[in-house]
Amino acid sequence: MCIVPFLLLLLPKINHEVVAAFLGLNIGFLLVWIRGIPEDTGTILQRVARVLIALVVYIMAEQIIGRANRLLFQPIPGLVEFIRDTLTAGLFFWGAAEISIKLGLFQRQP
């Protein structure tokens, strides 16, 4: 799953932000998969709550990683931005799923 995004980097004129997001989502999915994929069931209110949690997690991850990037690293266009985008997407996917599970909005499959 994580090899394909690196192969996409070899294509000319590929958008590196898309590749970083794809890699981050793959890593996030892998972390969720290791502990068990949650079942996609629930009421409409539970589903809306999961979407809202995902939005909050994405905004928080973007803000925290963006601020850490400015504090810890010199602005190196390219690698640092790629890592930032990868971490943001991975934390978004994994964090939203784990928080939803902890709040009882998802149930892990046995």
Residue frames as qw, qx, qy, qz and C-alpha x, y, z in Angstrom:
[[0.000, 0.883, 0.469, 0.000, 0.00, 0.00, 0.00],
 [0.250, -0.882, 0.066, 0.393, 2.79, 2.42, 0.75],
 [0.552, -0.146, 0.529, 0.628, 4.93, 1.59, -2.28],
 [0.362, 0.658, 0.564, 0.343, 2.50, 2.99, -4.87],
 [0.043, -0.984, -0.122, 0.124, 2.72, 6.61, -3.63],
 [0.420, -0.638, 0.427, 0.484, 6.50, 6.51, -3.90],
 [0.503, 0.184, 0.680, 0.501, 6.22, 5.14, -7.43],
 [0.218, 0.868, 0.436, 0.088, 3.85, 7.99, -8.27],
 [0.261, -0.852, 0.134, 0.434, 6.64, 10.43, -7.38],
 [0.496, -0.188, 0.605, 0.594, 8.53, 9.16, -10.42],
 [0.377, 0.667, 0.587, 0.262, 5.83, 10.43, -12.78],
 [0.257, 0.101, 0.072, 0.958, 6.52, 13.82, -14.34],
 [0.242, -0.309, -0.133, -0.910, 4.25, 16.71, -13.35],
 [0.523, -0.459, -0.718, -0.006, 2.67, 14.81, -10.46],
 [0.291, -0.750, 0.083, -0.587, 1.28, 16.92, -7.63],
 [0.390, 0.206, -0.773, 0.456, 3.37, 16.05, -4.56],
 [0.380, -0.179, 0.433, -0.798, 0.62, 17.17, -2.17],
 [0.853, 0.030, -0.163, -0.496, -1.70, 14.52, -3.61],
 [0.720, 0.217, -0.641, 0.151, 0.98, 11.84, -3.30],
 [0.084, 0.257, -0.668, 0.693, 1.69, 12.89, 0.31],
 [0.616, -0.111, 0.241, -0.742, -2.01, 12.77, 1.17],
 [0.871, 0.128, -0.384, -0.279, -2.33, 9.35, -0.49],
 [0.531, 0.248, -0.714, 0.384, 0.65, 8.04, 1.48],
 [0.167, -0.228, 0.551, -0.785, -0.68, 9.49, 4.73],
 [0.767, -0.049, 0.024, -0.639, -4.12, 7.97, 4.19],
 [0.816, 0.169, -0.551, -0.037, -2.51, 4.59, 3.48],
 [0.301, 0.236, -0.714, 0.586, -0.48, 4.81, 6.70],
 [0.425, -0.161, 0.363, -0.813, -3.56, 5.87, 8.66],
 [0.858, 0.029, -0.233, -0.456, -5.57, 3.00, 7.20],
 [0.654, 0.220, -0.690, 0.217, -2.77, 0.58, 8.08],
 [0.006, 0.214, -0.652, 0.728, -2.83, 1.78, 11.72],
 [0.664, -0.055, 0.175, -0.725, -6.62, 1.35, 11.88],
 [0.834, 0.177, -0.451, -0.266, -6.43, -2.05, 10.17],
 [0.360, 0.299, -0.795, 0.386, -3.86, -3.36, 12.67],
 [0.205, -0.044, 0.673, -0.710, -6.31, -2.87, 15.55],
 [0.236, 0.413, 0.879, -0.039, -9.39, -3.92, 13.57],
 [0.052, -0.241, -0.419, -0.874, -11.55, -2.23, 10.96],
 [0.283, 0.217, 0.564, -0.745, -14.64, -0.65, 12.53],
 [0.232, 0.483, 0.826, 0.176, -18.09, -1.60, 11.29],
 [0.046, -0.058, -0.180, -0.981, -19.86, 1.11, 9.34],
 [0.277, -0.572, -0.750, -0.185, -23.17, 0.93, 11.13],
 [0.175, -0.304, -0.445, 0.824, -25.08, 3.36, 13.28],
 [0.184, 0.801, 0.532, -0.205, -27.85, 5.88, 13.28],
 [0.405, 0.760, 0.176, 0.477, -27.82, 9.01, 11.18],
 [0.304, -0.935, 0.118, -0.137, -26.79, 11.03, 14.25],
 [0.776, -0.429, 0.348, 0.303, -23.82, 8.74, 14.86],
 [0.695, 0.370, 0.340, 0.515, -22.75, 9.11, 11.25],
 [0.118, 0.915, 0.075, 0.379, -23.03, 12.91, 11.39],
 [0.553, -0.804, 0.215, 0.038, -21.06, 12.91, 14.64],
 [0.825, -0.121, 0.344, 0.431, -18.30, 10.83, 13.00],
 [0.499, 0.645, 0.229, 0.532, -18.06, 13.31, 10.13],
 [0.169, -0.947, 0.037, -0.270, -17.87, 16.25, 12.54],
 [0.737, -0.580, 0.282, 0.204, -15.19, 14.48, 14.58],
 [0.772, 0.208, 0.314, 0.511, -13.23, 13.82, 11.40],
 [0.259, 0.837, 0.121, 0.467, -13.41, 17.52, 10.46],
 [0.432, -0.880, 0.162, -0.111, -12.26, 18.60, 13.92],
 [0.832, -0.313, 0.321, 0.327, -9.41, 16.07, 13.89],
 [0.656, 0.478, 0.247, 0.529, -8.29, 17.26, 10.44],
 [0.035, 0.919, 0.002, 0.393, -8.30, 20.92, 11.48],
 [0.620, -0.747, 0.240, 0.012, -6.45, 20.14, 14.71],
 [0.854, -0.063, 0.313, 0.410, -3.85, 17.99, 12.94],
 [0.491, 0.681, 0.173, 0.515, -3.31, 20.68, 10.30],
 [0.180, -0.932, 0.088, -0.303, -2.86, 23.38, 12.96],
 [0.740, -0.601, 0.284, 0.104, -0.60, 21.37, 15.27],
 [0.819, 0.079, 0.324, 0.466, 1.64, 20.01, 12.53],
 [0.372, 0.793, 0.140, 0.463, 1.77, 23.40, 10.79],
 [0.303, -0.916, 0.176, -0.196, 2.86, 25.16, 13.98],
 [0.813, -0.407, 0.345, 0.231, 5.39, 22.45, 14.83],
 [0.736, 0.435, 0.251, 0.454, 6.75, 22.76, 11.30],
 [0.162, 0.893, -0.024, 0.419, 7.31, 26.50, 11.71],
 [0.514, -0.805, 0.270, -0.124, 8.94, 26.07, 15.14],
 [0.824, -0.333, 0.427, 0.168, 11.17, 23.07, 14.48],
 [0.718, 0.201, 0.464, 0.479, 12.24, 23.24, 10.85],
 [0.035, -0.467, 0.261, 0.844, 13.71, 25.80, 8.56],
 [0.686, 0.532, 0.205, -0.452, 11.45, 26.28, 5.58],
 [0.207, -0.285, 0.820, 0.451, 12.70, 23.65, 3.14],
 [0.698, 0.322, -0.029, -0.639, 10.25, 23.49, 0.28],
 [0.595, 0.302, -0.710, -0.228, 9.74, 19.93, -0.73],
 [0.481, 0.006, -0.853, 0.201, 10.66, 17.31, 1.84],
 [0.023, 0.102, 0.637, -0.764, 9.32, 19.04, 4.96],
 [0.532, 0.134, -0.031, -0.836, 6.07, 19.93, 3.19],
 [0.637, 0.078, -0.703, -0.306, 5.75, 16.34, 1.95],
 [0.328, -0.067, -0.843, 0.422, 6.23, 14.98, 5.48],
 [0.222, 0.115, 0.393, -0.885, 3.80, 17.56, 6.90],
 [0.626, 0.114, -0.273, -0.722, 1.11, 16.64, 4.38],
 [0.583, 0.042, -0.809, -0.058, 1.68, 12.92, 4.97],
 [0.166, -0.087, -0.764, 0.617, 1.42, 13.28, 8.75],
 [0.380, 0.100, 0.174, -0.903, -1.68, 15.44, 8.50],
 [0.691, 0.071, -0.457, -0.555, -3.53, 12.91, 6.32],
 [0.533, 0.021, -0.831, 0.156, -2.39, 9.94, 8.42],
 [0.031, -0.086, -0.653, 0.752, -3.35, 11.54, 11.72],
 [0.500, 0.063, -0.063, -0.861, -6.65, 12.62, 10.24],
 [0.709, 0.014, -0.600, -0.371, -7.62, 9.11, 9.17],
 [0.529, -0.044, -0.781, 0.329, -6.28, 7.26, 12.20],
 [0.014, -0.007, -0.502, 0.865, -7.27, 9.87, 14.78],
 [0.544, -0.043, -0.103, -0.832, -10.83, 10.29, 13.57],
 [0.735, -0.065, -0.634, -0.230, -11.38, 6.52, 13.56],
 [0.460, -0.042, -0.734, 0.498, -9.87, 5.98, 17.01],
 [0.154, -0.016, 0.359, -0.920, -11.74, 8.88, 18.62],
 [0.648, -0.058, -0.282, -0.705, -15.01, 7.68, 17.10],
 [0.687, -0.069, -0.723, 0.027, -14.36, 4.19, 18.45],
 [0.261, -0.017, -0.644, 0.719, -13.55, 5.52, 21.93],
 [0.325, 0.022, 0.194, -0.925, -16.78, 7.55, 21.93],
 [0.445, 0.223, 0.834, -0.239, -18.82, 4.50, 20.91],
 [0.511, 0.586, -0.048, -0.627, -19.72, 5.81, 17.45],
 [0.620, 0.411, -0.631, -0.219, -17.94, 2.88, 15.78],
 [0.851, -0.333, 0.379, -0.148, -17.66, -0.75, 16.88],
 [0.018, 0.546, -0.796, -0.260, -14.62, -2.84, 15.97],
 [0.851, 0.137, -0.367, -0.350, -15.32, -5.96, 13.97],
 [0.782, -0.458, 0.414, -0.089, -14.58, -9.13, 15.92]]
